[in-house]
Amino acid sequence: MSAAKLTWLGTAGFRIRDESGVSLVDPFLSGRSAKARPAQPLEAADMADADRIFVSHGHFDHIADVPSIVAVSGARVFCSGVARDTLLRLGVPASLVTVVDGGKELDLGPLRVSVFPTSHIRFDRALILRTAPRVLRLRNVGLLGEVSGKPAGPVLVFRFDTGGASIVHMGSLGIVPEEAGRYGLKGADVLLPALQGHAHICSMAARVTAAVGPRAVVPQHFDDFFPPVSQWVELMPFEAMVARLSPGTKCHRPEINREFDVSVLLDG
């Protein structure tokens, strides 16, 4: 059975293609800023083949494009109750939204999905002080409107078992290393940790990676997707710490919209 093929869509977004079809996680495409690095030319209409969408939490950069993608694809959505309320308000049919709580397991044919509850990363003082002056200078009311009105709610960690590999997606790094064992995440084949939201995010993500001990780690959410709210995170410190703390883990830098084969990543 094929492991899966992954495509990073920018921010925390991923496209997972396997024998069960196409799954999207936290797709955020047309909502990205025109000044985003890297640029994302794809839009919701390019995701018309999606079978299902998983939402880790309700912040705008994880949920804003879900209604448009559902409209063109008819995809089912799996998310928390808070995220569901936002999606219903934005016009997503209730029949297509399934609320999943922590501890839930989904059997979707060849694809099995386990859901674990955690919390959003807590923005630290250093990051707030560095970001606040830029945000306060904003004159773009539309931008502020996009950010507001979409509460995070619970953060869900997804473990996708494709039959050929297990892939763990973290839409926010609120998890602490000690939770890796308690949630049964240890030994996952591929870890997708979010690198945004804290001045020491590289160190935090590397320690979580070491606790999980995956065969490969693919960092995400490091891009400057919505300046001035977001910032670019250099990956070299993260990669250096992973090499020291988890030497058996291979680091892979994703390129936006470039699909890679999980089996090649693990065996290459």
C-alpha positions as MATLAB code, in Angstrom:
seq = 'MSAAKLTWLGTAGFRIRDESGVSLVDPFLSGRSAKARPAQPLEAADMADADRIFVSHGHFDHIADVPSIVAVSGARVFCSGVARDTLLRLGVPASLVTVVDGGKELDLGPLRVSVFPTSHIRFDRALILRTAPRVLRLRNVGLLGEVSGKPAGPVLVFRFDTGGASIVHMGSLGIVPEEAGRYGLKGADVLLPALQGHAHICSMAARVTAAVGPRAVVPQHFDDFFPPVSQWVELMPFEAMVARLSPGTKCHRPEINREFDVSVLLDG';
ca = [
       0.000    0.000    0.000;
       1.385    3.406   -0.975;
       2.443    5.643    1.914;
       1.081    8.975    0.616;
       2.105   12.043   -1.316;
       2.245   15.373    0.475;
       2.131   18.942   -0.787;
       2.771   21.937    1.446;
       0.305   24.691    0.560;
       1.921   27.367    2.684;
       1.120   28.342    6.283;
      -0.045   25.117    8.037;
      -1.780   23.842    4.916;
      -1.145   20.417    3.434;
      -2.620   18.291    0.694;
      -2.423   14.548    1.378;
      -2.987   12.273   -1.602;
      -3.322    8.556   -0.908;
      -5.509    5.593   -1.819;
      -8.478    7.101    0.029;
      -8.426   10.199   -2.163;
      -7.410   13.772   -1.376;
      -7.370   15.221    2.136;
      -6.605   18.848    2.946;
      -5.394   20.083    6.316;
      -5.722   23.770    7.251;
      -5.816   25.003    3.624;
      -5.177   28.758    3.452;
      -4.688   29.916   -0.120;
      -6.470   32.990   -1.463;
      -6.620   34.497    2.031;
      -2.854   34.967    2.147;
      -1.514   38.495    1.878;
      -0.422   39.783   -1.518;
       2.946   40.420    0.150;
       3.279   36.844    1.446;
       6.571   34.980    1.101;
       6.490   32.653   -0.738;
       3.645   33.639   -3.057;
       0.739   31.225   -3.419;
      -0.827   31.338   -6.907;
      -3.401   28.633   -6.137;
      -6.942   29.437   -5.058;
      -9.881   27.511   -3.643;
     -11.005   26.529   -7.163;
      -7.756   24.565   -7.564;
      -8.825   22.276   -4.709;
     -12.002   21.002   -6.388;
     -10.834   17.368   -6.102;
     -10.696   17.470   -2.286;
     -12.633   14.681   -0.579;
     -12.242   15.912    3.000;
     -10.819   18.815    4.963;
      -9.349   18.709    8.460;
      -9.166   21.933   10.475;
      -6.768   22.042   13.432;
      -8.339   25.200   14.906;
     -10.462   28.171   14.032;
      -7.972   30.989   13.442;
      -8.333   32.789   10.101;
      -5.125   31.363    8.629;
      -6.435   27.822    9.075;
     -10.124   28.192    8.234;
     -10.773   31.209    5.992;
     -10.668   29.360    2.653;
     -12.548   26.262    3.816;
     -16.020   27.570    2.810;
     -14.846   28.333   -0.740;
     -13.169   24.937   -1.087;
     -16.275   23.150    0.181;
     -18.365   25.091   -2.343;
     -16.324   23.805   -5.302;
     -15.573   20.302   -4.016;
     -18.379   19.221   -1.684;
     -15.680   17.992    0.694;
     -16.564   16.873    4.207;
     -15.028   18.923    7.022;
     -13.734   17.593   10.349;
     -13.115   20.167   13.066;
     -13.878   21.289   16.622;
     -17.243   22.640   17.713;
     -15.897   26.196   17.812;
     -14.563   25.929   14.260;
     -17.862   24.390   13.159;
     -19.778   27.415   14.457;
     -17.530   29.705   12.405;
     -17.967   27.592    9.277;
     -21.757   27.468    9.609;
     -21.796   31.253    9.997;
     -19.744   31.470    6.784;
     -22.264   29.355    4.887;
     -20.871   25.815    4.998;
     -23.768   23.306    5.063;
     -24.133   21.643    8.470;
     -24.493   18.266    6.735;
     -20.870   18.485    5.569;
     -19.337   19.354    8.951;
     -18.418   16.688   11.510;
     -17.283   17.729   14.963;
     -14.363   15.658   16.231;
     -13.175   15.821   19.809;
      -9.890   14.720   21.299;
      -9.578   10.955   21.418;
     -11.755   10.478   18.339;
     -10.725    7.913   15.716;
     -12.023    8.056   12.169;
     -12.082    5.128    9.770;
     -12.146    6.585    6.257;
     -11.495    3.523    4.165;
      -7.755    3.022    3.715;
      -7.163    6.183    5.752;
      -7.413    6.157    9.546;
      -7.279    9.407   11.484;
      -6.694    9.816   15.216;
      -7.484   13.157   16.876;
      -5.728   14.517   19.960;
      -6.622   17.696   21.897;
      -4.079   20.329   22.794;
      -3.959   24.116   23.061;
      -2.755   27.004   20.930;
       0.786   28.217   21.447;
       0.962   31.120   23.874;
       2.463   34.194   22.258;
       5.436   35.277   24.360;
       6.276   38.818   25.442;
       9.291   39.139   23.131;
       7.269   38.233   20.049;
       4.395   40.529   21.029;
       6.716   43.489   21.591;
       8.399   42.884   18.245;
       5.127   42.509   16.315;
       2.824   45.023   17.991;
       4.349   48.217   16.515;
       3.929   46.892   12.977;
       0.357   45.777   13.583;
      -0.640   49.040   15.262;
       0.459   50.955   12.166;
      -2.065   49.065   10.042;
      -4.496   51.179    8.082;
      -6.082   48.235    6.277;
      -9.505   47.713    7.856;
     -10.134   44.724    5.609;
      -7.076   42.986    6.988;
      -8.184   43.545   10.572;
     -11.636   42.231    9.695;
     -10.128   39.082    8.245;
      -8.157   38.382   11.404;
     -11.024   39.045   13.816;
     -14.159   36.989   14.396;
     -12.519   33.597   14.010;
     -11.719   32.213   17.489;
      -9.219   29.393   17.759;
     -11.191   27.101   20.036;
      -9.540   23.785   20.867;
      -6.480   22.864   18.823;
      -6.577   19.399   17.315;
      -3.524   17.314   16.448;
      -4.211   14.836   13.641;
      -2.426   11.543   13.106;
      -3.047   10.186    9.622;
      -2.337    6.492    9.075;
      -2.321    5.904    5.350;
      -1.424    2.237    5.508;
       2.084    2.956    4.325;
       3.071    5.642    6.828;
       1.839    7.633    9.812;
       1.823   11.425    9.513;
       1.258   13.776   12.462;
       0.075   17.329   11.763;
       0.288   20.084   14.393;
      -1.480   23.288   13.373;
      -0.086   25.104   16.414;
       2.740   24.120   18.726;
       0.815   24.243   21.992;
       1.787   20.656   22.765;
       4.589   20.048   25.261;
       7.142   17.239   24.810;
       5.663   15.203   27.658;
       2.359   14.925   25.786;
       3.934   13.046   22.878;
       3.949    9.759   24.761;
       0.585   10.296   26.390;
      -1.050   10.916   23.018;
       0.611    7.953   21.354;
       2.539   10.114   18.910;
       5.947    8.566   19.529;
       7.492    6.813   16.604;
       5.355    8.475   13.940;
       6.932    8.295   10.503;
       6.521   11.979    9.613;
       5.955   14.966   11.898;
       4.607   18.279   10.559;
       5.164   20.865   13.350;
       4.096   24.522   13.121;
       6.920   27.042   13.526;
       5.089   30.264   14.299;
       3.965   32.138   17.398;
       6.937   32.331   19.767;
      10.367   33.962   19.847;
      11.904   30.573   20.719;
       9.781   28.520   18.345;
      12.733   26.662   16.756;
      13.911   25.372   20.120;
      10.381   24.435   21.171;
       9.654   22.608   17.909;
      12.965   20.736   18.034;
      12.222   19.481   21.555;
       8.770   18.303   20.514;
      10.357   16.592   17.514;
      12.843   14.811   19.769;
       9.996   13.668   22.046;
       8.058   12.241   19.097;
      11.159   10.759   17.470;
       9.827   10.623   13.900;
      11.762    9.197   10.989;
      11.345   12.546    9.230;
      10.247   16.037   10.211;
       8.782   18.563    7.775;
       8.468   22.042    9.354;
       5.572   24.240    8.280;
       3.931   27.566    9.163;
       7.406   29.175    9.038;
       6.531   31.370    6.064;
       5.665   35.052    6.164;
       2.090   34.413    5.069;
       0.334   37.540    6.354;
       2.722   40.430    7.027;
       2.883   42.361    9.281;
       1.012   39.919   11.536;
       3.312   37.042   10.596;
       7.079   36.771   10.220;
       9.539   34.577    8.345;
      11.178   31.952   10.563;
      14.664   30.833    9.555;
      14.868   27.029    9.652;
      18.600   26.542   10.208;
      18.393   26.805   14.040;
      15.550   24.274   14.069;
      17.412   21.865   11.795;
      20.588   22.159   13.881;
      18.732   21.409   17.101;
      16.924   18.427   15.574;
      20.271   17.045   14.411;
      21.548   17.305   17.985;
      18.456   16.179   19.910;
      17.062   13.609   17.477;
      19.928   12.490   15.215;
      17.870    9.679   13.692;
      15.321   12.141   12.299;
      15.664   13.387    8.741;
      14.769   17.064    8.133;
      12.969   17.978    4.933;
      12.348   21.585    3.875;
       9.104   21.725    1.920;
       8.668   23.900   -1.144;
       5.263   25.453   -1.632;
       3.023   23.485   -4.041;
       5.739   20.905   -4.758;
       4.478   17.393   -4.054;
       6.809   14.867   -2.433;
       6.435   11.137   -1.909;
       6.513   10.074    1.747;
       8.008    6.676    0.930;
      10.872    8.338   -0.983;
      11.401   10.779    1.880;
      11.648    7.969    4.417;
      13.714    5.557    2.359;
      15.832    7.960    0.339;
];
